[in-house]
Amino acid sequence: MTGDEQSTNTTATRVLLFVGGDPEFALPTDSDRPLLDASGGAEAGGAVLVVAADSGLDRALVLGVSVDHVVGDMDSVSPRALEAAVRSGAIVHRHEADKDATDLELALDLAVELTQTVTGGRIPGIHVVGGGGGRLDHLLGDVMLLAAPRLAAFTVTARFGPARLAVVRPDLPTTFDGSPGTVVSLLPIHGEAYGVTTTGLRWALTDGDLAAGTTRAVSNEMIGGPATVSLRAGTLAVVLPGTGTGRRNGIAPRTGPYDPAPRLVPEGGEPTGEPTQQPSRAGALHDEADVNPEPEEK
C-alpha cells in the first residue's frame, strides 16, 4: 500500500468506481461528463469516494477526476497516470498478478470496507464507469459482481460503453429517463424475481414474476418520460444497451392476449408469486414464449 493508511473520505455516501475496458469501446469525454456530474461531486451533496481499478485510473484522469484509491495488479495502468495519482495523494493497493479475483472485485471489496462507517441511515451508492466491450467472461462476471448479495445495502448503477445498468432489489427500485423506443431489458440475477412492477415501458409488468434464465423481459421499450422498475423479492439487472431504439411498431399484433402479471408455478402447485424451495424451470411462466407482446390500450 502506498500513501497514508487512512483515507480522508471514509464516510462517503457515493462511490465512483472506474474500470478499464477495451480502449476502442471507451466513451468520449463529452458523453461521460453528464453521467459523472450526476453521480457525485460537491454539487451533488455528500462526500464522494473515487476508486480506480487498475487502468480505470487512466480513464478517471482523462476526465479530470481525482482518485482516492487505486486497486489492482497494475498490469494495464500507465506508469504516468499512477505516478500522477500518487503525487496527488491517492492510496495504491497493489496485488499480485496471480490472484483469485478480478480488479473490479478487489475494488468493490475495498469500497464496501471503506463505507462501513456510513451513518444516519443513508444507503451509499456505487456507480461504475467502464469502457465495455472486451472479454465476454469479464463482462458477465462484472454484472454478477454488481448484483451480488454482499452489495445488497448499496444502490448500484453502472455505465459500460454505451450501455447503462441498474441493480434493482426489494426496497431499492430504479428510475431512469430515455426517449420513446429506447430499449430496456430486465434480467433476473442469482435466481427468480418476484412481484416485478414497471411504469413507463411499452409492455408493462404488474406484480409479475420472472424465472431465472428467462428472456421474458428482454427488449422492452420506453414510451417516453421517466420509467420505473421495482420488485418484491429477488434481484434484477435493468439494462439499457444504448445500441439503438426498438423496431416493433411494424410487427403484426399477437393473436392472443398479453399477460402483464406472469406467475411462477411450483411443481404440483398453483401460481403463488412467492419464492419456493424448488421452483419449476420448465413452463415456469404462463406466457414465456411471448417475446413480442402487443401493447396495452392507452
ROKOLMI-472213 format. One record per residue (C-alpha): residue in three letters; x, y, z. Coordinates in nm, 2 decimals, decimal comma. Layout:
% residues N
{resn = ALA; px = X; py = Y; pz = Z}
...
END
This chain:
% residues 298
{resn = MET; px = 0,00; py = 0,00; pz = 0,00}
{resn = THR; px = 0,13; py = 0,35; pz = -0,08}
{resn = GLY; px = 0,03; py = 0,67; pz = 0,09}
{resn = ASP; px = -0,15; py = 0,73; pz = 0,42}
{resn = GLU; px = -0,32; py = 0,43; pz = 0,57}
{resn = GLN; px = -0,64; py = 0,63; pz = 0,63}
{resn = SER; px = -0,85; py = 0,78; pz = 0,35}
{resn = THR; px = -0,99; py = 1,13; pz = 0,41}
{resn = ASN; px = -1,32; py = 1,01; pz = 0,25}
{resn = THR; px = -1,43; py = 0,71; pz = 0,46}
{resn = THR; px = -1,78; py = 0,85; pz = 0,52}
{resn = ALA; px = -1,87; py = 0,87; pz = 0,16}
{resn = THR; px = -2,23; py = 0,84; pz = 0,06}
{resn = ARG; px = -2,14; py = 0,78; pz = -0,30}
{resn = VAL; px = -1,86; py = 0,56; pz = -0,45}
{resn = LEU; px = -1,75; py = 0,64; pz = -0,81}
{resn = LEU; px = -1,55; py = 0,34; pz = -0,94}
{resn = PHE; px = -1,36; py = 0,35; pz = -1,26}
{resn = VAL; px = -1,27; py = 0,03; pz = -1,46}
{resn = GLY; px = -1,07; py = 0,00; pz = -1,78}
{resn = GLY; px = -1,22; py = -0,20; pz = -2,06}
{resn = ASP; px = -1,10; py = -0,20; pz = -2,42}
{resn = PRO; px = -0,98; py = 0,15; pz = -2,54}
{resn = GLU; px = -1,18; py = 0,10; pz = -2,87}
{resn = PHE; px = -1,50; py = 0,09; pz = -2,66}
{resn = ALA; px = -1,42; py = 0,39; pz = -2,45}
{resn = LEU; px = -1,68; py = 0,66; pz = -2,41}
{resn = PRO; px = -1,60; py = 1,01; pz = -2,54}
{resn = THR; px = -1,53; py = 1,26; pz = -2,27}
{resn = ASP; px = -1,84; py = 1,46; pz = -2,36}
{resn = SER; px = -2,06; py = 1,15; pz = -2,32}
{resn = ASP; px = -1,91; py = 1,06; pz = -1,98}
{resn = ARG; px = -1,93; py = 1,41; pz = -1,83}
{resn = PRO; px = -2,30; py = 1,44; pz = -1,76}
{resn = LEU; px = -2,30; py = 1,10; pz = -1,61}
{resn = LEU; px = -2,01; py = 1,18; pz = -1,38}
{resn = ASP; px = -2,18; py = 1,51; pz = -1,28}
{resn = ALA; px = -2,50; py = 1,32; pz = -1,19}
{resn = SER; px = -2,31; py = 1,06; pz = -0,99}
{resn = GLY; px = -2,13; py = 1,27; pz = -0,73}
{resn = GLY; px = -1,92; py = 1,57; pz = -0,66}
{resn = ALA; px = -1,96; py = 1,87; pz = -0,43}
{resn = GLU; px = -2,27; py = 1,99; pz = -0,62}
{resn = ALA; px = -2,45; py = 1,66; pz = -0,55}
{resn = GLY; px = -2,41; py = 1,69; pz = -0,17}
{resn = GLY; px = -2,22; py = 1,45; pz = 0,05}
{resn = ALA; px = -1,87; py = 1,30; pz = 0,01}
{resn = VAL; px = -1,77; py = 1,11; pz = -0,30}
{resn = LEU; px = -1,51; py = 0,83; pz = -0,27}
{resn = VAL; px = -1,34; py = 0,77; pz = -0,60}
{resn = VAL; px = -1,18; py = 0,43; pz = -0,66}
{resn = ALA; px = -0,99; py = 0,32; pz = -0,98}
{resn = ALA; px = -0,94; py = -0,04; pz = -1,07}
{resn = ASP; px = -0,60; py = -0,06; pz = -1,25}
{resn = SER; px = -0,63; py = 0,11; pz = -1,59}
{resn = GLY; px = -0,96; py = 0,27; pz = -1,48}
{resn = LEU; px = -0,72; py = 0,53; pz = -1,33}
{resn = ASP; px = -0,63; py = 0,64; pz = -1,69}
{resn = ARG; px = -1,00; py = 0,69; pz = -1,77}
{resn = ALA; px = -1,06; py = 0,89; pz = -1,45}
{resn = LEU; px = -0,76; py = 1,12; pz = -1,50}
{resn = VAL; px = -0,86; py = 1,19; pz = -1,86}
{resn = LEU; px = -1,20; py = 1,30; pz = -1,73}
{resn = GLY; px = -1,03; py = 1,53; pz = -1,47}
{resn = VAL; px = -1,15; py = 1,32; pz = -1,17}
{resn = SER; px = -0,92; py = 1,30; pz = -0,87}
{resn = VAL; px = -0,88; py = 0,94; pz = -0,74}
{resn = ASP; px = -0,87; py = 0,85; pz = -0,37}
{resn = HIS; px = -0,77; py = 0,48; pz = -0,42}
{resn = VAL; px = -0,61; py = 0,27; pz = -0,69}
{resn = VAL; px = -0,66; py = -0,11; pz = -0,68}
{resn = GLY; px = -0,53; py = -0,40; pz = -0,88}
{resn = ASP; px = -0,21; py = -0,58; pz = -1,00}
{resn = MET; px = -0,12; py = -0,26; pz = -1,21}
{resn = ASP; px = -0,06; py = -0,46; pz = -1,53}
{resn = SER; px = -0,25; py = -0,22; pz = -1,75}
{resn = VAL; px = -0,25; py = 0,12; pz = -1,59}
{resn = SER; px = 0,00; py = 0,36; pz = -1,74}
{resn = PRO; px = 0,31; py = 0,45; pz = -1,52}
{resn = ARG; px = 0,25; py = 0,81; pz = -1,59}
{resn = ALA; px = -0,11; py = 0,80; pz = -1,46}
{resn = LEU; px = 0,00; py = 0,60; pz = -1,15}
{resn = GLU; px = 0,27; py = 0,85; pz = -1,07}
{resn = ALA; px = 0,04; py = 1,14; pz = -1,10}
{resn = ALA; px = -0,22; py = 0,98; pz = -0,87}
{resn = VAL; px = 0,04; py = 0,91; pz = -0,60}
{resn = ARG; px = 0,16; py = 1,27; pz = -0,62}
{resn = SER; px = -0,20; py = 1,38; pz = -0,57}
{resn = GLY; px = -0,23; py = 1,17; pz = -0,25}
{resn = ALA; px = -0,40; py = 0,86; pz = -0,39}
{resn = ILE; px = -0,36; py = 0,53; pz = -0,19}
{resn = VAL; px = -0,23; py = 0,24; pz = -0,40}
{resn = HIS; px = -0,35; py = -0,11; pz = -0,31}
{resn = ARG; px = -0,12; py = -0,33; pz = -0,52}
{resn = HIS; px = -0,20; py = -0,70; pz = -0,56}
{resn = GLU; px = 0,00; py = -0,98; pz = -0,72}
{resn = ALA; px = -0,09; py = -1,07; pz = -1,08}
{resn = ASP; px = -0,16; py = -1,43; pz = -0,97}
{resn = LYS; px = -0,47; py = -1,36; pz = -0,77}
{resn = ASP; px = -0,81; py = -1,50; pz = -0,71}
{resn = ALA; px = -1,03; py = -1,21; pz = -0,80}
{resn = THR; px = -1,06; py = -0,95; pz = -1,08}
{resn = ASP; px = -0,95; py = -0,60; pz = -1,03}
{resn = LEU; px = -1,32; py = -0,49; pz = -1,02}
{resn = GLU; px = -1,40; py = -0,74; pz = -0,74}
{resn = LEU; px = -1,10; py = -0,61; pz = -0,54}
{resn = ALA; px = -1,21; py = -0,25; pz = -0,59}
{resn = LEU; px = -1,57; py = -0,34; pz = -0,48}
{resn = ASP; px = -1,44; py = -0,51; pz = -0,17}
{resn = LEU; px = -1,24; py = -0,20; pz = -0,09}
{resn = ALA; px = -1,53; py = 0,03; pz = -0,14}
{resn = VAL; px = -1,75; py = -0,18; pz = 0,09}
{resn = GLU; px = -1,48; py = -0,18; pz = 0,35}
{resn = LEU; px = -1,43; py = 0,20; pz = 0,33}
{resn = THR; px = -1,80; py = 0,28; pz = 0,35}
{resn = GLN; px = -1,87; py = 0,06; pz = 0,66}
{resn = THR; px = -1,86; py = 0,39; pz = 0,87}
{resn = VAL; px = -2,16; py = 0,54; pz = 0,68}
{resn = THR; px = -2,41; py = 0,66; pz = 0,94}
{resn = GLY; px = -2,75; py = 0,83; pz = 0,96}
{resn = GLY; px = -2,94; py = 0,56; pz = 0,77}
{resn = ARG; px = -2,82; py = 0,67; pz = 0,43}
{resn = ILE; px = -2,77; py = 0,39; pz = 0,18}
{resn = PRO; px = -2,45; py = 0,45; pz = -0,01}
{resn = GLY; px = -2,45; py = 0,43; pz = -0,39}
{resn = ILE; px = -2,19; py = 0,27; pz = -0,61}
{resn = HIS; px = -2,16; py = 0,38; pz = -0,97}
{resn = VAL; px = -1,92; py = 0,20; pz = -1,20}
{resn = VAL; px = -1,78; py = 0,36; pz = -1,52}
{resn = GLY; px = -1,60; py = 0,15; pz = -1,78}
{resn = GLY; px = -1,53; py = 0,12; pz = -2,15}
{resn = GLY; px = -1,73; py = -0,20; pz = -2,20}
{resn = GLY; px = -1,65; py = -0,45; pz = -2,48}
{resn = GLY; px = -1,37; py = -0,69; pz = -2,44}
{resn = ARG; px = -1,39; py = -1,04; pz = -2,30}
{resn = LEU; px = -1,74; py = -1,19; pz = -2,26}
{resn = ASP; px = -1,64; py = -1,37; pz = -1,94}
{resn = HIS; px = -1,52; py = -1,04; pz = -1,78}
{resn = LEU; px = -1,84; py = -0,86; pz = -1,88}
{resn = LEU; px = -2,06; py = -1,14; pz = -1,74}
{resn = GLY; px = -1,85; py = -1,16; pz = -1,42}
{resn = ASP; px = -1,89; py = -0,78; pz = -1,38}
{resn = VAL; px = -2,27; py = -0,80; pz = -1,39}
{resn = MET; px = -2,28; py = -1,09; pz = -1,15}
{resn = LEU; px = -2,05; py = -0,90; pz = -0,91}
{resn = LEU; px = -2,26; py = -0,58; pz = -0,92}
{resn = ALA; px = -2,57; py = -0,79; pz = -0,84}
{resn = ALA; px = -2,40; py = -0,99; pz = -0,56}
{resn = PRO; px = -2,57; py = -1,03; pz = -0,22}
{resn = ARG; px = -2,28; py = -0,85; pz = -0,04}
{resn = LEU; px = -2,38; py = -0,53; pz = -0,22}
{resn = ALA; px = -2,75; py = -0,55; pz = -0,12}
{resn = ALA; px = -2,72; py = -0,24; pz = 0,10}
{resn = PHE; px = -2,59; py = -0,03; pz = -0,19}
{resn = THR; px = -2,77; py = 0,14; pz = -0,47}
{resn = VAL; px = -2,57; py = 0,00; pz = -0,77}
{resn = THR; px = -2,55; py = 0,15; pz = -1,12}
{resn = ALA; px = -2,30; py = 0,13; pz = -1,40}
{resn = ARG; px = -2,21; py = 0,25; pz = -1,74}
{resn = PHE; px = -2,02; py = 0,02; pz = -1,97}
{resn = GLY; px = -1,95; py = 0,18; pz = -2,30}
{resn = PRO; px = -2,29; py = 0,29; pz = -2,44}
{resn = ALA; px = -2,48; py = 0,06; pz = -2,20}
{resn = ARG; px = -2,64; py = 0,16; pz = -1,87}
{resn = LEU; px = -2,72; py = -0,08; pz = -1,59}
{resn = ALA; px = -2,90; py = -0,06; pz = -1,26}
{resn = VAL; px = -2,94; py = -0,33; pz = -1,00}
{resn = VAL; px = -3,29; py = -0,35; pz = -0,86}
{resn = ARG; px = -3,37; py = -0,51; pz = -0,52}
{resn = PRO; px = -3,66; py = -0,50; pz = -0,28}
{resn = ASP; px = -3,68; py = -0,15; pz = -0,14}
{resn = LEU; px = -3,42; py = -0,03; pz = -0,39}
{resn = PRO; px = -3,62; py = 0,05; pz = -0,71}
{resn = THR; px = -3,48; py = 0,24; pz = -1,01}
{resn = THR; px = -3,60; py = 0,53; pz = -1,21}
{resn = PHE; px = -3,44; py = 0,62; pz = -1,55}
{resn = ASP; px = -3,51; py = 0,85; pz = -1,85}
{resn = GLY; px = -3,49; py = 0,78; pz = -2,22}
{resn = SER; px = -3,65; py = 0,88; pz = -2,54}
{resn = PRO; px = -3,95; py = 0,68; pz = -2,68}
{resn = GLY; px = -3,84; py = 0,35; pz = -2,82}
{resn = THR; px = -3,52; py = 0,32; pz = -2,60}
{resn = VAL; px = -3,46; py = -0,05; pz = -2,55}
{resn = VAL; px = -3,48; py = -0,18; pz = -2,19}
{resn = SER; px = -3,42; py = -0,54; pz = -2,07}
{resn = LEU; px = -3,49; py = -0,68; pz = -1,73}
{resn = LEU; px = -3,28; py = -0,98; pz = -1,64}
{resn = PRO; px = -3,33; py = -1,19; pz = -1,32}
{resn = ILE; px = -2,99; py = -1,24; pz = -1,15}
{resn = HIS; px = -2,89; py = -1,51; pz = -0,89}
{resn = GLY; px = -3,24; py = -1,67; pz = -0,91}
{resn = GLU; px = -3,61; py = -1,57; pz = -0,96}
{resn = ALA; px = -3,75; py = -1,22; pz = -0,94}
{resn = TYR; px = -4,10; py = -1,18; pz = -0,78}
{resn = GLY; px = -4,35; py = -0,90; pz = -0,78}
{resn = VAL; px = -4,19; py = -0,71; pz = -1,06}
{resn = THR; px = -4,37; py = -0,39; pz = -1,15}
{resn = THR; px = -4,28; py = -0,14; pz = -1,42}
{resn = THR; px = -4,41; py = 0,20; pz = -1,53}
{resn = GLY; px = -4,32; py = 0,39; pz = -1,85}
{resn = LEU; px = -4,25; py = 0,08; pz = -2,05}
{resn = ARG; px = -4,44; py = -0,04; pz = -2,36}
{resn = TRP; px = -4,50; py = -0,39; pz = -2,22}
{resn = ALA; px = -4,58; py = -0,33; pz = -1,86}
{resn = LEU; px = -4,53; py = -0,58; pz = -1,58}
{resn = THR; px = -4,77; py = -0,56; pz = -1,28}
{resn = ASP; px = -4,66; py = -0,77; pz = -0,98}
{resn = GLY; px = -4,53; py = -1,02; pz = -1,22}
{resn = ASP; px = -4,27; py = -1,30; pz = -1,16}
{resn = LEU; px = -3,96; py = -1,37; pz = -1,38}
{resn = ALA; px = -3,79; py = -1,71; pz = -1,38}
{resn = ALA; px = -3,41; py = -1,74; pz = -1,35}
{resn = GLY; px = -3,27; py = -1,75; pz = -1,71}
{resn = THR; px = -3,59; py = -1,63; pz = -1,88}
{resn = THR; px = -3,59; py = -1,38; pz = -2,17}
{resn = ARG; px = -3,95; py = -1,28; pz = -2,09}
{resn = ALA; px = -3,85; py = -0,92; pz = -2,02}
{resn = VAL; px = -3,58; py = -0,87; pz = -2,28}
{resn = SER; px = -3,62; py = -0,59; pz = -2,54}
{resn = ASN; px = -3,89; py = -0,39; pz = -2,39}
{resn = GLU; px = -3,92; py = -0,02; pz = -2,49}
{resn = MET; px = -3,96; py = 0,31; pz = -2,32}
{resn = ILE; px = -4,28; py = 0,51; pz = -2,41}
{resn = GLY; px = -4,12; py = 0,85; pz = -2,32}
{resn = GLY; px = -4,06; py = 1,02; pz = -1,99}
{resn = PRO; px = -3,93; py = 0,86; pz = -1,67}
{resn = ALA; px = -3,96; py = 0,48; pz = -1,63}
{resn = THR; px = -3,95; py = 0,28; pz = -1,31}
{resn = VAL; px = -3,88; py = -0,08; pz = -1,21}
{resn = SER; px = -3,94; py = -0,23; pz = -0,87}
{resn = LEU; px = -3,98; py = -0,58; pz = -0,72}
{resn = ARG; px = -4,09; py = -0,76; pz = -0,41}
{resn = ALA; px = -3,82; py = -1,03; pz = -0,39}
{resn = GLY; px = -3,51; py = -1,13; pz = -0,58}
{resn = THR; px = -3,26; py = -0,92; pz = -0,79}
{resn = LEU; px = -3,29; py = -0,77; pz = -1,13}
{resn = ALA; px = -3,04; py = -0,62; pz = -1,37}
{resn = VAL; px = -3,21; py = -0,35; pz = -1,56}
{resn = VAL; px = -3,01; py = -0,29; pz = -1,88}
{resn = LEU; px = -3,03; py = -0,01; pz = -2,14}
{resn = PRO; px = -2,80; py = -0,14; pz = -2,41}
{resn = GLY; px = -2,77; py = 0,20; pz = -2,58}
{resn = THR; px = -2,74; py = 0,05; pz = -2,92}
{resn = GLY; px = -3,05; py = 0,20; pz = -3,08}
{resn = THR; px = -3,43; py = 0,21; pz = -3,05}
{resn = GLY; px = -3,69; py = -0,06; pz = -3,08}
{resn = ARG; px = -3,84; py = -0,16; pz = -3,42}
{resn = ARG; px = -4,16; py = -0,31; pz = -3,30}
{resn = ASN; px = -4,41; py = -0,06; pz = -3,45}
{resn = GLY; px = -4,44; py = -0,25; pz = -3,78}
{resn = ILE; px = -4,49; py = -0,60; pz = -3,63}
{resn = ALA; px = -4,82; py = -0,78; pz = -3,66}
{resn = PRO; px = -5,01; py = -0,80; pz = -3,33}
{resn = ARG; px = -5,01; py = -1,13; pz = -3,15}
{resn = THR; px = -5,31; py = -1,35; pz = -3,18}
{resn = GLY; px = -5,35; py = -1,39; pz = -2,80}
{resn = PRO; px = -5,37; py = -1,16; pz = -2,50}
{resn = TYR; px = -5,06; py = -1,02; pz = -2,33}
{resn = ASP; px = -5,02; py = -1,12; pz = -1,97}
{resn = PRO; px = -4,87; py = -0,83; pz = -1,76}
{resn = ALA; px = -4,86; py = -1,04; pz = -1,44}
{resn = PRO; px = -4,69; py = -1,38; pz = -1,51}
{resn = ARG; px = -4,66; py = -1,61; pz = -1,21}
{resn = LEU; px = -4,41; py = -1,88; pz = -1,13}
{resn = VAL; px = -4,56; py = -2,22; pz = -1,08}
{resn = PRO; px = -4,42; py = -2,45; pz = -0,81}
{resn = GLU; px = -4,41; py = -2,82; pz = -0,90}
{resn = GLY; px = -4,76; py = -2,97; pz = -0,85}
{resn = GLY; px = -4,90; py = -2,64; pz = -0,73}
{resn = GLU; px = -5,08; py = -2,32; pz = -0,83}
{resn = PRO; px = -4,91; py = -1,99; pz = -0,92}
{resn = THR; px = -4,81; py = -1,82; pz = -0,59}
{resn = GLY; px = -4,59; py = -1,53; pz = -0,68}
{resn = GLU; px = -4,37; py = -1,62; pz = -0,38}
{resn = PRO; px = -4,03; py = -1,79; pz = -0,37}
{resn = THR; px = -4,04; py = -2,17; pz = -0,34}
{resn = GLN; px = -3,78; py = -2,43; pz = -0,24}
{resn = GLN; px = -3,75; py = -2,57; pz = -0,60}
{resn = PRO; px = -3,94; py = -2,36; pz = -0,85}
{resn = SER; px = -4,01; py = -2,54; pz = -1,18}
{resn = ARG; px = -3,79; py = -2,42; pz = -1,47}
{resn = ALA; px = -3,99; py = -2,59; pz = -1,75}
{resn = GLY; px = -4,30; py = -2,39; pz = -1,83}
{resn = ALA; px = -4,25; py = -2,16; pz = -1,53}
{resn = LEU; px = -4,43; py = -1,87; pz = -1,69}
{resn = HIS; px = -4,78; py = -1,86; pz = -1,83}
{resn = ASP; px = -4,66; py = -1,67; pz = -2,14}
{resn = GLU; px = -4,28; py = -1,70; pz = -2,15}
{resn = ALA; px = -4,27; py = -1,75; pz = -2,53}
{resn = ASP; px = -4,44; py = -1,41; pz = -2,58}
{resn = VAL; px = -4,13; py = -1,21; pz = -2,65}
{resn = ASN; px = -4,32; py = -0,96; pz = -2,87}
{resn = PRO; px = -4,64; py = -0,88; pz = -2,68}
{resn = GLU; px = -4,90; py = -0,64; pz = -2,80}
{resn = PRO; px = -4,90; py = -0,31; pz = -2,62}
{resn = GLU; px = -5,19; py = -0,24; pz = -2,39}
{resn = GLU; px = -5,46; py = 0,00; pz = -2,49}
{resn = LYS; px = -5,37; py = 0,36; pz = -2,39}
END
